[in-house]
Each structure stands twice: as C-alpha cells, then as structure tokens.
Amino acid sequence: MNFLIGKKLNMSQYFTENGEVIPVTVVHGQPMTVTQIKSTEGKDKYSAVQVGTGKRKKVSKSIAGHTKELGAFSVLTEFRVPETSAYQRGQKLDISTFQVGEMVNVIGISKGRGFAGAMKRHGFHGFPMSHGHNKPRSVGSIGQRFPQHVRKGMRMAGHMGVEGVTVKNLQVVEVDAIKNLLTLKGAIPGTRNGIIKVISTGKVKPLFKAEAVKEEKKKK
C-alpha cells in the first residue's frame, strides 16, 4: 500500500497522447521517515505505520523521547496498512512507489471562508425575493415552544471551512521521482503549500480511454 505526506503546489494542465486535456494538481512529496510500527499482535491492536517529515526546532519532551535519534519532525502522522513486515523504524520513504494510473484518496484541510451565512454554508434555498421578504437570505425558524432553546446541531450561520476533507478516487497522472512531484487528476482540498495526505486505494486504471477507429464502409 502506497501513502504520502505532500505539499499542494498549484493546478495545471496535462496533455495525453491522444490530445486529451486533463486538469491536474501538482503535489510535492515530502521525504518521510518511519518512526513507529504498530501491529495487531502488539498493544495497539491494529496495523499501522507512523511517519514523520519536515524539521522543527522545539518539540515536547514526549515527542522528543519518542523520535529520539531520528530527529524532530514538524509533521507526525500514521497510515493504516494491511501488512507492516515491509517497514522498519528509521526507513526512508518517497513517491517512487506510486505508478501512473493508480487511484488514490487525498485528505486535506479545506480553505477558510470566514463567517458565512446559511445559504453559502449549508446550501439553503432562501426565501422569495419579493412579497414582503426583506431578508431573503436569513435562516428562518430555528425552533419551537418546546424545549425553549435551540437544539444542538441546528444548521445556522457561522464559521465555514478549515475542516478535514477527503476527496476519493483521484488518479495519478505523472510521477517525477527526481523532483519528488506527483501529478493528480482533478482538484484537491487545501490552500497552496498546505499539507495533505495521499493514500492509495490499491486500484490501477488506464489514464485515458482509447478511441476506437471506425472503418468507413466501402461503397459498392
């Protein structure tokens, strides 16, 4: 199973061999170091690999004792894997294991939208723009007589964005192991230079559909 901690760079275009234009997002793969291996037989009771990337000057004593000789990492996260026998503590990982056409899921933090109304935040239709409605974008009724307070989870105006978002089934278009660049089809969540996680689904599909050439019928 392939996984990656990357940094979102920018969006661009990719031209296939048959002239098809694919909108892509370029991701810079960060060099990762395995810091811990969790197994179902151990105390963790699940199989996962913890990796770290980046550098940080100051960390807590617990994190410093956990990583020890490996260094202080700015990002420390783990990925669930079915088998951990191929990983060792201190092992270096990069994007070379990915292949073109591989399907992946991307996890990131969405852009912050500030304080947003109910229509923008939740997709409310709003009130009619005429016939006495002076606030057509307002929320409307938010409760009733009982229980004399607004119920928890009521969809209202508030802070929008800066939440964990997962985009599934994106396709790897190009892998540049020299520059550590991974090109993914479509858009991914997050701001430019934001940290994202790329997780392989284990499926590989062709990059583009081959066009069938139709032979012209010969006129008799």
N, C-alpha and C positions, 0 to 999 in steps of 0.2 A: 504494500500500500504506500502510495506516494503522498507526501504532505510538504507544506512550505509556509514559512513566515516571510511575507513580502511587503514591499512598499509600493503603493499605487503611484504611478508616474503621470501618465496622460492617455488620452484616447487618440486613435489614429485610424488609418485605413490599410487593409491588406488586400492585394490583388492575387487571385488564384490563377492557376494555369489556364483555365478556360475563360478568363476575363471577368470573373465574378468579383464584386467588391464586398468585402466583409468589414463591418465596423468592429474594431478591436480596442482593447485596453492593455497597455504595456505595464507589466509588473516587474520590479527589480527584486530578485530573490536575495534574501539576506543569508549570509553564511551561518549555519546552525551547528550547535554543539549539544550532544546528548548529555543531559545532566542527571537523569534518573530513569530507571526502567521499572515499571510496575507489572506484576503478573497476577494471574488468578490464584496461583498457589500461595502467594505471599499474604501479608496483612492487608493489602489494598483490595483484594478480591476482584480485581478487574485488570485487563491487559491494556497498557498504555505506555507511551514514550514521552518523557518530558524533555523539551529542548529549550535552549536559551540563545539569544542573539543580541547584538549591539554591545555597547560598553557603558558603564555607569560608574561614577566616582564613589558615591556613597550608597551603601545598602544597609539594611538592618542586620543585626548580629545573627538572626536566624537564617537569613538568606546567605550571608557570608559563610556561615558554617555549613550550609547545605551544598553550595557550589565549591567551596574550598579552593583547590589548586586550579580549577577550571577558569576562574575569573568572575568578575561582577558583570552580570548581564542586565541590560535595560528592559528586555522583554523575556519573560519566562512563562511558557505555556506548555500544554501537553496535548497529544493526539491519541485517540483510541485506535489501536491496531489489533488485528486478529492474532498475530504472532510476533513475539518480541525476540526470537532467537537470533535474528539478523542484526540486532543492535547491541552496542556496548557503551558503557559510560566513557565519555570523552571522544566519541566518534564524531567526525565531521560530516555534515550532510549539505547537499546543494541541489540545484534544479536538474542535474544531469539525468536523474531517474525518470523525468517526465518525457512523454513522447507525443508527437503530433497526432491529433485526433482524439486524445484522451479526454474523457468527460470529468469535470471537477465541480466541486461546490466551493463558493467563496464566502467567507464570513468577515464582516467589517462593521465599523461604527458609522451610521448614517450622518449626513451633514446636519448641522444645527440650523433650525428655521426660526428660532426665537419664539416669542409668544404669538400663537396663531389662533384664529377663530375656529368654530366648529365645522364650518364648510370646508376650509382648507385642511384642517387636521383630521377630520373623520369622513369627509365626503358628503355632508348633509346637502340636501337639495335647496333648502332655504324656503322662504315664504314668497308669495306673489309680489311682484314689483309695484303693484298698484292696489286700488281698493282699500285704502286706509292703512297699509303696512308701511310705517316709517322706518322700520329696522328689519329689512328683509333677510339679512344675514345673521340674525340673532338665533340663539339656541332654542327658545320656546319654553314649554313647560318642563321643569326638571323634577317634579314630584307631585304629591297629592296630600290629602289631610293626614293620612297615616303613612309613615311613622313620624311625622312632624319634622323630618330632616331629610336632606338629600342622601339618597342611597349610595353606597360605595360602588365605584366603577362606572358612575354616570359619565357618559361622553360629553365633555364640555370643552370650552376654550382653555388653552394652557400651553405649556412648553412643548414644542414639536421638534423631533429629530434627536440626534445624539443617542441612538439606541442600537442595539445589536441587530444586524440584518443579515440574513443568509440568502444568497442567490444560488439556485441549484442548476445543475446540468449545463454549465458553460463548457465550451470546447477549446482545447489547446490548439492554437493555430501555428505557433512557431516557438522553438526552444533555442536560445542562444546561450550555450554553456560558457562561452568565453567571456561575454559581457554580463552573464547572470541575468538575462532578460527573458521573461516569459510572456508571450502574447496570447491573450484570451479573447475569444469571440464575445462581443456584447459589452455591456456596462456592468461595473461592479460598485458596491456601496463604498462610501467614504470620501474624504477630501483628498486633494493632491498631497502626496508624501505621507498619507495615512497608512498605518499598519493594518494589514489584512492577513487572513489565513486561507490557504488554498488546500483543499482536501480532495484526493482522487476518489471517484466512485468505483473504480475498477473496470469501467467500460471504455471501449475504444470504438469510434465510429469514423467513417471516411469524412474527409474535410469538406468535400463538395460532391454533388451528385453528377455522375457522368451523363452527359446528354446523348440520347440515342439518335443516331443518324438515320433518317428516313430515306430510303431509296425512292427515287421518282419512278413512277410506273411508266413503262415504255408504251408509247402509243403504237397501236397496231396500224 
